[in-house]
């Protein structure tokens, strides 16, 4: 599995999202290659095997300070769905 992460390292919420993805993969023993890109983006963009699972194009609501986008449960669900479909 190949996971692409595009995030802004100056945004603490983006770093939390990046850390969540990395920790989730490690804790669940998922064999994946993570490709990280540090760019100025409004929301983290995550691709799994080349398919976008989050990012500006899928954003439906405004991000608040209390809530990160995409949500961690949404990321976990996307990782699990793609992991089990291999």
Residue frames as a rotation matrix with the C-alpha (Angstrom) as fourth column:
UNK 1
0.592 0.806 0.000 0.00
0.806 -0.592 0.000 0.00
0.000 0.000 -1.000 0.00
UNK 2
-0.599 -0.740 0.306 1.27
0.735 -0.660 -0.155 3.48
0.316 0.132 0.939 -0.83
UNK 3
0.482 0.726 -0.490 0.06
0.861 -0.497 0.110 6.43
-0.164 -0.475 -0.865 1.21
UNK 4
-0.389 -0.548 0.740 0.66
0.655 -0.730 -0.197 10.00
0.648 0.408 0.643 0.12
UNK 5
0.366 0.436 -0.822 0.50
0.880 -0.449 0.153 12.80
-0.302 -0.780 -0.548 2.70
UNK 6
-0.372 -0.406 0.835 0.59
0.579 -0.805 -0.133 16.43
0.726 0.433 0.535 1.67
UNK 7
0.609 0.513 -0.605 0.48
0.788 -0.300 0.538 18.82
0.094 -0.804 -0.587 4.59
UNK 8
0.407 -0.451 0.794 1.78
-0.128 -0.889 -0.439 22.15
0.904 0.077 -0.420 5.85
UNK 9
-0.082 -0.527 -0.846 4.39
0.776 0.499 -0.387 21.67
0.626 -0.688 0.368 8.58
UNK 10
-0.885 -0.221 0.410 3.54
-0.021 -0.860 -0.510 25.13
0.465 -0.461 0.756 9.95
UNK 11
0.003 0.958 0.286 -0.01
-0.766 -0.182 0.617 24.05
0.643 -0.221 0.733 10.90
UNK 12
-0.682 -0.315 0.660 -0.18
-0.713 0.490 -0.502 22.07
-0.165 -0.813 -0.558 14.18
UNK 13
0.296 0.863 0.409 -3.40
-0.613 0.500 -0.611 20.34
-0.732 -0.070 0.677 13.07
UNK 14
0.663 -0.145 -0.735 -1.66
-0.652 0.372 -0.661 19.08
0.369 0.917 0.152 9.93
UNK 15
-0.461 -0.887 -0.001 1.17
-0.722 0.376 -0.582 17.67
0.517 -0.267 -0.813 12.04
UNK 16
-0.362 0.422 0.831 -1.39
-0.693 0.474 -0.543 15.90
-0.623 -0.773 0.120 14.26
UNK 17
0.729 0.655 -0.201 -2.96
-0.595 0.459 -0.660 14.36
-0.339 0.600 0.724 11.16
UNK 18
0.267 -0.727 -0.632 0.44
-0.675 0.327 -0.661 13.24
0.688 0.603 -0.404 9.84
UNK 19
-0.679 -0.556 0.480 1.34
-0.722 0.388 -0.573 11.71
0.132 -0.735 -0.665 13.21
UNK 20
0.105 0.806 0.583 -2.03
-0.712 0.470 -0.521 9.95
-0.694 -0.361 0.623 13.43
UNK 21
0.796 0.189 -0.575 -1.53
-0.583 0.493 -0.645 8.30
0.162 0.849 0.503 10.03
UNK 22
-0.113 -0.939 -0.325 2.03
-0.634 0.320 -0.704 7.22
0.765 0.126 -0.632 10.84
UNK 23
-0.657 -0.107 0.746 1.08
-0.730 0.336 -0.595 5.89
-0.187 -0.936 -0.299 14.30
UNK 24
0.391 0.895 0.217 -2.02
-0.750 0.446 -0.488 4.10
-0.533 0.028 0.845 12.99
UNK 25
0.615 -0.225 -0.756 -0.02
-0.573 0.531 -0.624 2.27
0.542 0.817 0.197 10.34
UNK 26
-0.482 -0.876 -0.008 2.67
-0.581 0.327 -0.745 1.27
0.655 -0.355 -0.667 12.82
UNK 27
-0.530 0.307 0.790 0.22
-0.765 0.229 -0.602 0.19
-0.366 -0.924 0.114 15.56
UNK 28
0.523 0.829 0.198 -1.88
-0.609 0.526 -0.594 -1.93
-0.596 0.190 0.780 13.18
UNK 29
-0.183 -0.724 0.665 1.06
0.007 0.675 0.738 -3.53
-0.983 0.140 -0.119 11.41
UNK 30
0.853 0.508 0.120 0.04
0.156 -0.030 -0.987 -2.28
-0.498 0.861 -0.105 7.99
UNK 31
-0.203 -0.918 0.341 2.76
0.707 0.104 0.699 -2.68
-0.677 0.383 0.628 5.39
UNK 32
0.813 0.507 0.286 2.77
0.572 -0.609 -0.550 0.69
-0.104 0.611 -0.785 3.66
UNK 33
-0.441 -0.878 0.189 5.13
0.897 -0.440 0.048 3.15
0.041 0.191 0.981 2.09
UNK 34
0.571 0.609 -0.550 4.42
0.662 -0.738 -0.130 6.72
-0.485 -0.290 -0.825 3.17
UNK 35
-0.354 -0.600 0.717 5.33
0.871 -0.491 0.019 9.56
0.341 0.631 0.697 0.83
UNK 36
0.302 0.421 -0.855 5.25
0.776 -0.630 -0.036 12.93
-0.553 -0.653 -0.517 2.60
UNK 37
-0.267 -0.316 0.911 5.15
0.763 -0.646 -0.001 16.35
0.589 0.695 0.413 0.94
UNK 38
-0.162 0.140 -0.977 5.41
0.769 -0.603 -0.214 19.59
-0.619 -0.785 -0.009 2.90
UNK 39
-0.686 0.043 0.726 3.51
0.562 -0.602 0.567 22.28
0.461 0.798 0.389 1.00
UNK 40
-0.883 0.459 -0.094 1.23
-0.322 -0.740 -0.590 25.21
-0.340 -0.491 0.802 1.72
UNK 41
-0.617 0.764 -0.190 -2.21
0.249 0.418 0.873 23.56
0.746 0.492 -0.449 1.70
UNK 42
-0.234 0.634 0.737 -5.41
-0.775 -0.580 0.253 24.51
0.587 -0.512 0.627 3.54
UNK 43
0.634 0.433 0.640 -6.19
-0.716 0.641 0.276 20.93
-0.291 -0.634 0.717 4.60
UNK 44
-0.421 -0.794 0.439 -4.05
-0.518 0.608 0.602 17.79
-0.745 0.027 -0.667 4.61
UNK 45
0.382 0.469 -0.796 -4.36
-0.918 0.293 -0.268 15.77
0.108 0.833 0.542 1.43
UNK 46
-0.283 -0.400 0.872 -4.23
-0.541 0.817 0.199 12.00
-0.792 -0.416 -0.448 1.78
UNK 47
0.271 0.318 -0.909 -4.02
-0.920 0.364 -0.147 9.52
0.284 0.875 0.391 -1.06
UNK 48
0.020 -0.218 0.976 -4.07
-0.453 0.868 0.204 5.75
-0.891 -0.446 -0.081 -0.79
UNK 49
-0.292 -0.265 0.919 -2.67
0.592 0.705 0.391 3.90
-0.751 0.658 -0.049 -3.79
UNK 50
-0.925 -0.230 0.301 -3.11
0.379 -0.552 0.743 7.04
-0.005 0.802 0.598 -5.86
UNK 51
-0.105 0.964 0.246 -6.76
0.637 -0.125 0.761 7.63
0.764 0.236 -0.601 -4.94
UNK 52
-0.721 -0.139 0.679 -7.63
-0.266 -0.849 -0.456 10.79
0.640 -0.509 0.575 -3.04
UNK 53
-0.216 0.655 -0.724 -9.41
0.812 0.532 0.238 10.10
0.541 -0.537 -0.647 0.24
UNK 54
0.488 0.393 -0.779 -9.29
0.747 -0.650 0.141 13.67
-0.451 -0.651 -0.611 1.59
UNK 55
-0.668 -0.739 0.081 -8.27
0.703 -0.593 0.392 17.16
-0.242 0.318 0.917 0.69
UNK 56
-0.792 0.312 -0.525 -9.67
-0.270 -0.950 -0.158 20.41
-0.548 0.016 0.836 -0.65
UNK 57
-0.737 0.510 -0.444 -11.80
-0.480 0.068 0.875 18.73
0.476 0.857 0.194 -3.31
UNK 58
-0.334 0.621 -0.709 -13.66
0.496 0.755 0.428 16.63
0.802 -0.208 -0.560 -0.72
UNK 59
-0.945 -0.059 -0.323 -14.06
0.315 -0.440 -0.841 19.35
-0.092 -0.896 0.434 1.89
UNK 60
-0.244 0.949 0.200 -17.76
0.724 0.041 0.688 19.82
0.645 0.312 -0.697 2.64
UNK 61
0.837 0.526 -0.148 -17.62
0.470 -0.554 0.687 22.11
0.280 -0.645 -0.711 5.66
UNK 62
0.445 -0.683 0.579 -15.35
-0.460 -0.729 -0.507 24.71
0.769 -0.041 -0.638 7.18
UNK 63
-0.008 -0.552 -0.834 -12.61
0.643 0.636 -0.427 23.55
0.766 -0.539 0.350 9.49
UNK 64
0.830 0.256 0.495 -12.90
-0.210 -0.679 0.703 24.88
0.517 -0.688 -0.510 13.03
UNK 65
-0.067 -0.904 0.421 -10.14
-0.842 -0.175 -0.510 25.17
0.535 -0.389 -0.750 15.60
UNK 66
0.016 0.139 0.990 -11.64
-0.845 0.531 -0.061 22.29
-0.535 -0.836 0.126 17.58
UNK 67
0.654 0.392 0.647 -12.01
-0.015 0.862 -0.507 19.94
-0.756 0.322 0.569 14.67
UNK 68
-0.481 -0.834 -0.271 -9.43
-0.408 -0.061 0.911 18.69
-0.776 0.549 -0.311 12.22
UNK 69
0.751 0.651 -0.105 -10.25
-0.385 0.304 -0.871 17.75
-0.536 0.695 0.479 8.67
UNK 70
0.039 0.798 -0.602 -10.25
-0.330 0.578 0.746 15.02
0.943 0.170 0.286 7.72
UNK 71
0.525 0.205 0.826 -11.32
-0.848 0.051 0.527 13.50
0.066 -0.978 0.200 11.01
UNK 72
-0.527 -0.810 0.258 -9.19
-0.837 0.548 0.010 10.76
-0.150 -0.211 -0.966 12.49
UNK 73
-0.128 0.521 0.844 -12.04
-0.135 0.834 -0.535 8.19
-0.983 -0.183 -0.036 12.41
UNK 74
0.840 0.426 -0.336 -12.53
-0.349 -0.050 -0.936 8.96
-0.415 0.903 0.107 8.69
UNK 75
0.117 -0.892 -0.437 -8.81
-0.970 -0.008 -0.243 8.44
0.213 0.452 -0.866 8.03
UNK 76
-0.587 -0.322 0.743 -8.79
-0.591 0.798 -0.121 5.18
-0.554 -0.510 -0.658 10.01
UNK 77
0.346 0.811 0.471 -11.84
-0.116 0.535 -0.837 3.92
-0.931 0.235 0.279 8.11
UNK 78
0.788 -0.095 -0.609 -10.23
-0.615 -0.172 -0.769 4.72
-0.032 0.980 -0.194 4.74
UNK 79
-0.288 -0.957 -0.024 -6.99
-0.954 0.289 -0.081 2.97
0.084 -0.001 -0.996 5.74
UNK 80
-0.438 0.180 0.881 -8.86
-0.356 0.865 -0.354 -0.11
-0.826 -0.468 -0.315 6.95
UNK 81
0.660 0.751 0.025 -11.05
-0.237 0.239 -0.942 -0.32
-0.713 0.616 0.336 3.85
UNK 82
0.601 -0.497 -0.626 -8.03
-0.755 -0.098 -0.648 -0.14
0.261 0.862 -0.434 1.58
UNK 83
-0.451 -0.791 0.414 -5.97
-0.880 0.470 -0.062 -2.51
-0.146 -0.392 -0.908 3.70
UNK 84
-0.228 0.433 0.872 -8.65
-0.220 0.850 -0.479 -5.21
-0.948 -0.301 -0.098 3.71
UNK 85
0.792 0.581 -0.188 -9.30
-0.295 0.095 -0.951 -4.87
-0.534 0.808 0.247 -0.01
UNK 86
-0.007 -0.881 -0.473 -5.70
-0.987 -0.069 0.143 -5.77
-0.158 0.468 -0.869 -0.94
